[in-house]
Amino acid sequence: MSASHRLAWLDCLRGVGALAVVAEHMLPYVAPALRPYTFNLGMYGVLVFFLVSGYIIPASLERKGDIRAFWISRIFRLYPLYLLTIAVVLALSWWVPVRAHVPRDPSSAAAHATMLLDVVHQAGMVDTMWTLSYEMVFYLLVTALFVAGVHRASGPISIVFGVVAIVAGLLLNAPLLKGTWPAYASFALFAVGMFCLITGHLRTIAAYTLGAVAVVLLMTGSYVPWLAAAILASMFAGTAIYRWERGEASLWPVLATGVLITLSPFWSIHAGWWWVQPAAWTITILLATGTFAVGMALRRRRMPKVLAWLGLISYSLYLVHHPLLKYMLTITGSLRDSAWHVQAAGAIGFVAMLLGVSWLTYRLVEAPMQRLGRRIAKRYA
């Protein structure tokens, strides 16, 4: 079985996650009657993404066995489209202003440069960029664990983060670190640390330092500390599932982590949103884990080509859809009070436009940059 076929189920899950996030942002303005309120469609999609990342990212690092190759691959995978999206949003800010939450000072540039936006309490140019903060924290922490030789302890680590999520919910209702200095300090450490990881100079010290910085920022700089810890717990649960599949570990830590994540907002002092109330949050968690379980159960079967294709362009879908939606609504206005056929036309038109733009950005930006990253990684292997 080819590698692409073996990983097709993960692409399908990414496609499902991307569609869920798109729907969560589109429906309130285009077809509000279709938006579910028994669970959070967007968080469901995000959790599916996090489980997929937790499952595949450590596997990718272990397969490469090379910190330099791993980080070159990640940089060329994430940054080209990310930077292009930021450039487009800034270029069109005369028409659709940049989000008011984004700081108008150099700290915003520093936070965007590292992608550590949410854990240095900074808003992203695009609403969905907040999740990239936790992806980056996970990469940094996995790198440190790999260098330390303890990367296979995924189950216990996921449980620790689950417990921390509950404790943080009981004790913290805001970031402990204040001001813009965390954005500047993390940028300096990130820049030096990345140089060391890629060149090999002081690589071990750099890996440990960046891992420690990532954890400190996660728990002291995040907007919502309990949610930050719960997200990392879910990602390491994904890794623990990978360990279980390979026969390297038991499945019980995953089940324990799931319970902890589900309970984490129940007594939190910072959990006032409707979607973290017990019923909605529990349903969201069950749907996300159930979707991942179904995908995994079917992983040896042929996957639907449409879902696999959506997974292929899922990063473009994820980053591009929100600014594109804003541009469309600036022209059309909100359709929430329009007739059903107008809403249907608006939804179909937007999705069609989004798929076309995302396919182009994948073909013209993502795919070429990923190929370039692989060539550079091989050259310096």
QUIRADA-V839072 format. One record per pair of residues at least 12 apart in sequence whose ideal C-beta (glycine too) atoms are under 6 Angstrom apart, sorted by sequence separation. I is the first residue (numbers start at 0). J is the second residue. D is the distance in whole Angstrom. If there is no record, write none. Layout:
i->[I/I]
j->[J/J]
d->[D/D]
This chain:
i->[116/117/265/192/239/240/118/239/117/116/264/23/114/115/192/236/22/23/115/236/261/19/20/101/114/100/327/261/19/20/98/188/232/19/233/16/232/323/16/229/16/320/229/12/88/319/13/225/319/12/85/181/84/316/9/225/315/176/175/176/312/315/9/174/223/312/315/312/171/120/146/167/168/167/146/121/164/167/119/119/143/142/143/164/163/164/119/143/160/164/115/139/140/139/160/161/110/113/160/106/109/113/140/109/112/139/157/106/113/109/136/157/156/157/136/153/157/57/45/60/153/154/153/153/154/158/157/161/168/172/133/137/158/172/118/154/158/161/165/118/157/161/164/168/120/119/118/120/118/70/70/66/67/53/57/52/53/54/58/49/53/49/53/54/50/54/127/127/126/125/125/95/84/88/95/39/80/43/47/38/42/46/50/43/47/38/39/43/37/38/38/80/83/12/80/79/80/8/79/8/11/14/75/76/8/75/7/11/14/11/14/17/10/13/24/75/11/14/17/21/25/7/10/13/17/28/72/10/71/31/71/72/28/29/71/28/68/30/29/29/30/29]
j->[128/129/277/205/252/253/132/253/132/132/280/40/131/132/209/253/40/41/135/256/281/40/41/122/135/122/349/284/43/44/122/212/256/44/260/44/260/353/47/260/48/353/263/47/124/356/51/263/357/51/124/220/125/357/51/267/357/219/219/220/357/360/55/220/269/358/361/361/224/174/203/224/225/225/206/182/225/228/181/182/206/206/207/228/228/229/185/210/228/232/185/209/210/210/231/232/182/185/232/179/182/186/213/183/186/213/232/182/189/186/213/235/235/236/217/235/239/141/130/145/238/239/239/242/248/252/252/256/263/268/230/234/255/269/216/252/256/259/263/217/256/260/263/267/220/220/220/222/221/196/197/196/197/234/238/234/235/237/241/233/237/234/238/240/237/241/317/321/321/321/322/325/318/322/329/274/318/283/287/279/283/287/291/286/290/282/283/287/282/283/286/360/364/294/364/364/365/294/368/298/302/306/368/369/302/369/302/306/309/307/310/313/307/310/321/372/310/313/316/320/324/307/310/313/317/328/372/311/372/335/375/376/333/334/376/335/376/342/342/345/346/346]
d->[6/4/6/4/5/6/5/5/4/5/6/4/5/5/4/5/6/3/6/4/6/5/5/5/5/4/6/5/5/4/6/6/5/3/6/4/5/6/4/5/5/5/5/6/5/6/6/5/6/5/5/5/6/5/5/5/4/5/4/5/5/4/6/5/6/6/5/4/4/5/6/4/4/4/4/6/5/5/4/4/5/5/6/4/4/4/6/3/5/6/5/5/5/5/5/4/4/6/4/4/5/5/5/5/6/4/5/4/4/4/4/4/5/4/5/5/5/5/6/6/4/4/4/5/5/5/6/5/6/5/5/5/5/4/4/3/6/3/5/5/4/6/4/3/6/5/5/6/5/5/6/6/5/4/5/6/6/4/6/5/2/5/5/6/4/5/6/6/5/5/6/5/5/5/6/4/6/5/5/5/5/4/5/5/6/4/5/5/6/4/6/6/6/5/5/5/6/5/4/4/5/4/5/6/6/6/4/4/3/6/4/4/5/4/6/3/6/6/4/5/6/5/3/4/5/6/5/6/5/5/6/6/5/5/4/6/4/5/6/5/6/5]
